[in-house]
Amino acid sequence: MGLPLQGLRVVDLTQDFAGPFCTMILSDLGAEVIKIEKPGTGDETRAWGPPFVNGISYYFLSLNRGKKSVVLDLKTREAQRIIQKLVVDSDVFVESSRPGQMARFNLDYPRLRKINKALVYASISSFGQTGPYRDRLGYDLIAFAMSGIMASTGEAGRSPIRVGVPVADIAAGHYASSAILAALSRRLVTGQGDYIDLSLHDSIVSWLTYLASYYFATGKEPQRLGSAHPSIVPYQAFRSKDKDLVLAVGNDQQWKNFCVATGQERLLADRRFSTNPSRVKNRRFLILALQRMFRQKTAKDWQRILDQANVPAAPVFSIQDVIRDPQVHNRRMIIRARGDVPHLGSPMGFSRTKPEKTTPSPQLGQHTKEILAELGYSIEEIQKLKANRVLA
């Protein structure tokens, strides 16, 4: 049995991160994703390097596995007609241009819906298709800065920090793929497609979760606590004899197990630390005591002790640690193919579907002739389009 979206076609007019991340999820689920890129440079992330692998930037490689690349100049009427021909038999159209741009290319939802009423059309933008910020330029960092999360990320008394990966982009990509799958599901009943308006800013604001609830409940801004949690203690990173590890005590039974396993019965008997609310209230005193204790053994020693006591804990892994981790390999999260650079696997597993080998990220325009031939263009017509600079 094939993957869930096998047989579906996605026209991908996205670049940067959120849109390509969304369409890569669809590709991982079996959809044929045709990535439309501009002549010369293609997706702007092709230039985001070094390093480059076989002429492709590491950044582009991380977002575009399994896709087909077609180069078209959307400013030309013929290129627009090619896209419209593609849409006739496509299921999904995803774009990440500034609001209004697709209308100037005659590729907006109202026009394409006339061609294919079953089309699911998703627009991913910085701030959405409406509102006072509609026309603002923005990347992940802009949305993250305006989300409220950046203000609460980092250590007290120091500047707020960016998370190591683009969380606003990732949030938007995930929400977009979920919305597309929901629209495809409803289409099975109604036969009608839908239009999806999704923004990086909306997506990352929705990730405020308990930070927003804390503000609603208290009227206070959450404090920056580094790796610590605002309402669970101890739940943070500690420095051991050789490296950092995290401790995540989620309930009072785990606290009891922790104290007994580490020989800290005196903390268990201390009323200041007997319940989680009391530990939160007195976190400063408790964390100082635990920091001194963790310095006495290596992270590996603490991991063994805490695992035996059923207390959640883990060393802070480097990327190299992750790549070597047997759990990661068991779950096929690192895919190695002969002659190809390793890439990350998909976390989505299906009991009735065997994992399929994914193709590497495409060279710019690698599939242009193939797709045009499928649309009925002859070799002579393709050569003429190339001569007229409609395609590369």
Phi, psi and omega in degrees: 000137181281176177293159188304326183257013180300133183099348177268145179246134179242126172265120189247107176250045182246161171211184186070239189236304190302311181296308177301326178295317177300311184288335174292324175299316178295322176296317178299332180273003173108355181289150171276116182252118179257108184270118180268124182234155182279150181299147175091294186254331184067204176305132184301336181287349174299337181261001183276082179199186008285170007276160173239141179239114183054040177082001181247135181292149177303327183293312179298320180302327185286349189235356192227023178295148174076005183259166174249137182255126176235129180261122178218143175267101186292351177284346180265146181295324181294320177296320178297321178293326177296316178298317180298323176295320177299319185294331183308317182248021179260162181255327186223142175231123182236130179223153182227034178280170174296149180307132180095342184295318182296328177295323179292337177264007182061032182234024179283168185299314180304320180290314183289333178294329177295332179277323185213098183291344180268004184289132171263117187244123181240128175251120178249121182222177182293312186235005179096175185274355180226172175097165184294340181261008186312318188262006178288144170282148179193143172246184179309313184298323180295312179297319180297318179297327184266007184270342187093342181283320180299323180297337182254008183252125182129197183249150180302137178081359180238169183292149174297156184233159174275142172290151187296339175240159185283088189293327178293319176297314181296318178300313181295319179298318178293314180298320181296316180294322178295317180296320178297315179297322178295317179294321177295323179295315180293329179299331178299331181268315188266336186077000183254144174278198181200165176248133182242123178252110186226135182237152175300317185295312177303316186297314183283331174298323180294340179279358175301324177040245187289342175294319177293317180298323177299316179294317179300323184281328187243339186075011183249148175285136175298144179278154172280123187238017181065235180272357186280164181256142183291335187229013175225130180218134356276132183207079186189182178270145175229152177269122177268194181296331184235334182201177180276146170219157179252145176241131183230083180274105188267348179204173186289332176294318177296325176298317178297314178301318180299311183297318180293316183294329183261004179072028182251044180301335179296325177290324179296326181278348183279121183297336179295340185238014188288332179229162180299315177303322179288326177291323176297316181296325185247030186303322185301316181291319182291316183296322178300317180295319181289325178299318178297319181294314185295335179294346188277341181227164177283163179298322180297319178296314180295321179300315180297315181297315185284328175298316180296333181266005182058044176247122181296122179202156180197147172290156176277111186280143165278171176300320178300320177298318180297315182299329182267354186292125181297330178295318179298320180288320178300324182270008177056042178270352172240118182254122178243127177234144183301126178085350181252156172288136177304150175220165180287145176273174176272139178282357184269116179244141181234134186292333184256009182232126176279141178302136178256149177290125179272147177279152180291169177299141188282153167290155182300121178075014185302328187248014184302307183296320180301312183290319179296322177297321177297329180279358176101006179283135178279169178299320180295318179295321179295318178297321179293319177299321179293319179296327179273006177063027173287328178222167185283000000 
